[in-house]
Amino acid sequence: MISPASETTPADVILIGECTVTLSLREVVVPGARRPRRLTPKALGVLKALMRVPGAVVSRDELFAEVWPDTLPTNDVLTQAVTQLRKAFSSDDEGSTVYIETIAKTGYRLVQPVSDAVRPPAPAAETETEPAAEATHNAPAPAATWTPRPRSRWRRVRRYVYLALGLAMAIALLVMAALLSQRSAPAAAGGGVLEDGSRVVGSPPRPYRLITASAGFETYPTVSPDGSQVAYEAENSTEDGSNIKLQTSGNAPARLLAETPAGYADRFPNWSPDGREIAFARFGPEGSCEVLLASATGGAIRHLTRCDGTELLSFDWTPNGRGMLFGSMAGRYAHRGIRVLDIASGRWTAIDYPIADDSFDYAPRYSPDGRWIVFVRNPQIGDLWRMPASGGVPERLTNDLAEIRGWAWRSDSRHIVFGRRVDSESRLYELDTQSRTLRDVGVDDAESPALSRHNNMLAFVHRRAQFGLFRVPVVDGKPGTPERLFPSGGRDAQPMLAPDGHQIAFTSDRSGSFALWWADLSRPDSLRPVEGLLPETRQAPDWSPDSARLLVSGRNAQAQPVIYEVSPRDEQVVALPVPVAQPLQALYAGDSEHVLVVERDQNEQLTLSLFDRRATPWARLGQIDGVSQARFDPAGQRVLFTRLSAGGLWSADARLSPESIKQVSEDRPTRWRYRAWTVAGNGSLDYLSNRADCATGFARISDTREPTEYCLDPDRLSTSNGFSAQPDGSALYLPLAVADGADIGVMTLPESPRPTFLSVSNVLFWKGK
């Protein structure tokens, strides 16, 4: 048996062979590598089990019992974890050193020596038993080799050694406390400087804690300027809709900001700079919308402006608290670009800056010093942009066309914290707007960050959802009862059914690593991951007409976008020579020789192009500007697409002829759910939506009549980044949440982050998860 984790406590930084492993960061540094490799939690668990008995064989059953307790894992999850470990420890050379050896039909063993870079040398009586206890001082210590734990021989000796070491540690701590108490300049909790100039490093920042714990959703937090209170949107527990609640950052009960009328939803709270008022939006029947102001302590509500029929509403306070800054607005009061509303007079003033016809500028916010405005351009596939507060030419701060999920200024007006989808989760990153470097804040499953103006109190949405794949029969356009496919504890998404109706491909982290998966539905045991690529969640894969290949959007080792052609049955992966700099999506245009590609061009615009891949380089045959996503309709021999500039659906002929472009639907899909639709082999168009009384709605879009909407599932949300249909339209394949909910987390963001900053252009979002 492997040693229980409680019997050995390894140091945080260890050496395995020539590689350095930092356990708390889950990082492996390989000599000569350009950046650290990040391990998944499960891969790290396997590594810990192996490194406690280096050179000894650890059986599969032992690894399952320790790393996957109380579950029924399949062999593939362990295989994936070991595969990731081998990749993490390998260099770029073909003859890289072997670290983990497979023992056929038994298990695995770690074949490289393990040593602790910060432990002192072990006493003579201990070198054959356990590693010595960790030193209590801060000075570096020589490495001590780890040796396997004895089975029975040294147990009595070890007990006395531990008692002696414990007594020595207690005495050392008392002496250290006495010495520190004599200093005239005590260190603060987060560290301090003593009289002699030496620095005392305090405890690391406490991990975040959740201030809400309900079974529903709490979202869109905003923090009071002094960091003492958090306002957020909460689901109404008794009826459809939502309320704005306020809660201290402690454990006091929440209170309502204002009573919400029946049939209405209060959303998007935003605290004023002086902490006296909270602005929020109230949505009602038939698309009604207005922005309101309420006293933070309760009282009368004031009307600010109408926003009927809007989509992606966003607003923030001006630094002096006398106005509101609004992003682009759709609906009855539509306006392209950013503008300011003076609260006292009700007068609008547009910010003077260049903006393209198909751009939508979202979530603008002034820096705390009032010098800058930062916003998200085209949040469906967005980047952060910055311009002077008075207007001017915007500059792009990020270059990833990401799914940005909220952002906030730090009080220094230099750093920005934002949420971004990475593989199967959302994470928080901090961007230095001057050096254009950033770091991972280190919070999993986090989005919608908000920061106080004065003390860096961070609030965010913590959502740890689990999505499974479901088959939903459709009879006469009406969905039936969802049936679960391939159960697992992971997050499955983007299920794409092949034209043959038997093969399915999807993305998932079910093995611990995010990957593309494939299965033949007639043989459930055929389910396996496809090695050799890291897929993107931005766009779903696309099957070839003969069901033999897939076009998959992904990223290479330099974190650059790549289009891969995958033959899943043969396990072949080929990077295609697509003649564009930033390909975002690729799909077959009716045959294998013609490919449709959505790209961001040199003018910062999204363009859909048709290529003939038989030419070298590929020949461009046609293009349409302003396209966010496309699908090929084999029944109608047409291309269907969405636009960045508005909601709705358009079509063009297979050659993308400008004269063939026409609108198919005016309001479905919405701008934000631009990927939540699909076309079946028979030409039927299906769309997934959500509303207050139905988590997942379904409608079959028609060119000629208003579609009938059905509630596919009243409680479970679907993902919005891809699903598919049976070729004859008789069934849907989609992901639904099997466990879901969102809470508000809070933590103090350190003033001087310790983790190394990374380059925005190279490794900003290159994170296997």
C-alpha positions, 0 to 999 in steps of 0.5 A, a space after each residue: 500500500 502507498 503511505 497515507 498522506 497524513 504520514 508524510 508532509 512533503 515540502 512545497 517545492 521538490 525536485 524530481 529528477 531534473 524538474 522542479 515541482 511546486 505543489 501549491 501551484 501545481 506547476 512543473 518547471 522543466 530545464 530549458 522549457 519556455 514556461 512552467 507546465 500546469 497540472 490538473 488536481 487529479 494528475 497532481 494527486 497521482 504524482 503525490 502518491 507515486 513520489 511517496 514511494 519512488 521506485 516502488 510500484 503503485 497499483 491502479 487500485 491504490 491510485 483509484 482509492 487515493 485520488 478518486 475516493 468514493 467514486 467509480 472511475 474508469 481506467 481512462 481517467 487514470 491513463 489521462 492523468 499519467 499521460 499529462 504527467 509524462 507530458 509535463 515532465 518531458 522536454 521538447 527532445 524526442 529522447 526525453 528522460 522517462 519519469 513514469 514507468 508503466 508496469 503492465 497489468 499492475 500500475 505505475 512507478 516513479 523512476 526518477 529520484 525525489 528530493 526536497 530542496 528546502 528540508 535539512 539533512 536527515 539525522 542518522 537514525 532517520 535516514 532509513 525511515 521517514 524524511 526529517 521534519 521541515 525546518 522552522 527557520 527561513 534560511 535555505 537548507 541542503 536537499 535531503 533524499 526521500 526514502 520509502 517508508 518502512 512497513 513495520 521495522 522502524 515504527 517504534 523508532 519513528 514515534 520517538 523521533 517525531 516526539 523529539 522533533 516536535 519538542 524541538 520545534 516547540 522550543 524553536 518557536 518559543 525562542 523565535 517569538 521571544 526574539 520578535 517580541 523585542 523588536 520595536 517595529 512589529 510586522 503586520 499580518 501581511 508582512 513588515 520591515 524590522 529596525 535592521 531593515 530585514 523583512 518579516 513575511 507574514 501568512 499568505 492571503 487567506 483563501 476566499 470565502 463564500 458569503 452566500 450559500 443558497 441552492 440558486 444563483 447569486 450573480 453580478 456582485 458590486 462592492 461598496 467603496 469601503 469594502 464592507 458590503 456587497 450588493 448582488 442579484 439573487 433569484 427570487 425564492 418564491 416566484 420568477 424574477 430576481 431581487 437586489 440583496 445587500 450583505 456585509 462581507 461578514 456573515 450577517 443576513 442579507 437584506 433587500 435593497 428594494 421590493 421588486 414588483 411581481 413579474 419583474 426582475 432587478 439586475 446589475 447593481 452598481 454602487 456609487 463612488 460615495 457609497 450612498 446609492 446603488 443603480 440597477 436595472 429593472 426588467 418587466 413584461 414585454 421587454 420593458 426596462 428602466 435604470 433606477 437609483 436607490 439609496 443604499 440604506 433604503 428609501 425612495 427609488 428614482 427613475 434614471 432612464 428607459 432601456 426597453 428591448 435592450 440586450 447586453 445592457 451595461 452602465 457604470 458611474 462617473 468618478 464624481 458620481 454625477 453621471 452614468 456611463 453607458 455602453 452600446 445599447 440595443 432595443 428601442 433606445 438603441 445607440 452605437 458606442 459609449 455615452 454619458 448620462 447626466 443624472 441631474 439634467 437627463 442629458 446624453 453626451 456621446 464619447 468622441 471616438 471611432 467605432 466600426 458599424 458592426 462593433 458593440 462596446 460593452 461594460 465601459 468603466 472609468 478608472 478610479 483616477 478618471 483618466 481612462 475608460 476601459 471596455 469590452 468590444 464585442 463581448 461574444 468574442 471580445 477583448 479589453 480596450 482602453 481610451 482616454 476618458 475624453 475620447 480618442 483612438 482606443 487601443 487594445 489591451 488583450 488579443 485573444 478574442 475571448 469570452 470575457 466574463 466581467 471585469 473591474 479596476 483596481 484602486 491604483 487605476 493601473 491593474 484590471 481583474 477580469 474573468 475569462 473562460 478557459 477550457 471548461 471553467 472561468 478563471 480570474 486574471 489580473 492585467 497590468 495595463 502599463 506592462 501588458 503582463 498578467 497573472 492568474 489570480 488563482 481562483 477556480 470557477 470564478 467570474 464577474 469580479 468587483 473591487 472596492 475603491 479603497 481597500 482591494 476587497 474582491 467579490 466574484 461569482 463562484 459557479 462550479 457547474 457540472 454538465 452532462 450530455 443528453 439526447 432529447 427526442 423531438 416529435 412534430 417540433 416538440 421536445 421530449 424527455 432528456 436521456 443521459 449519455 456517458 455519465 461522468 463527474 466532468 463537464 461535457 459540452 459541444 456535442 456534435 453528431 456526425 451526418 451518419 447519425 452514429 458518431 459523436 464528438 464533444 469537449 470535456 474535462 471528464 478525465 481531469 484534462 480538457 480534451 476532445 472526445 469521440 464515441 460511436 453511439 452504437 458502441 458506448 465502450 468506444 468512448 475515448 479522448 483524441 490525443 494531440 490537440 487542445 480544443 477551443 470552447 469558442 466554436 464547436 467542431 464540424 463533421 465532414 459530409 462523409 463523417 470521416 473527419 472533423 474540423 476543430 478550432 484549437 491552440 498550439 504550444 505557442 497559444 496561437 489559434 490553429 485549425 486541426 483536421 481530425 480523423 477520430 477513428 484513425 486517431 490522426 490529427 493534422 494542423 491545416 495551413 489555413 491562410 489567415 492569421 487568426 482563424 476562429 472557426 472552420 467548417 466544411 462547405 458541402 464537400 471536403 475540398 471547400 472550407 468556410 473560415 471565420 477569422 479576425 482580419 487585419 482591420 480588426 473585423 470578423 470575416 467569413 471566407 470561402 476557401 478552395 483548399 486544393 490550391 496552394 496557398 488556399 484560394 479565397 472564393 468569397 467573403 462576408 464581413 461582420 460574421 460571428 458564427 456560421 453553419 452549412 445547411 446541406 439540405 438547402 446548399 446554403 450558409 447560415 450565419 450570425 452577425 456581431 452587429 445584431 441578433 438574428 440569423 442570415 443566409 447566403 448561397 454556398 459561394 457567399 454571393 453578396 446578392 444572395 444574403 437575406 435575413 432568416 430570423 430577426 430575433 433568434 438567436 440573440 446577440 449573446 446566444 449566437 452559438 446556441 443554434 444548429 441546423 440538421 441534415 434535413 435543414 431544420 433550424 433549432 434554437 435554445 434559449 432561457 428565460 425566468 420561468 424556463 432554464 432551457 427553452 427550445 424553438 424550431 426556427 422557420 423562414 415563413 412562420 413564427 416558431 412555437 417555443 417549448 420548455 425543454 427543461 424548466 430547471 437545468 440550464 444548457 451551455 451556450 457554445 454548441 449542440 447538434 441534431 439528428 440528421 432527420 431532426 428527430 432528436 437533439 444532442 445537448 449539454 444540460 447542467 446536472 449540478 449547478 448554482 452560483 454563490 458570491 465569494 469575497 477575498 482581499 486581493 494582495 497589493 503586491 502579487 507574488 506569482 510571476 507575471 506572464 506575457 499577454 501575447 504568449 501564455 495568457 490563456 494557455 492553461 490545460 485544465 
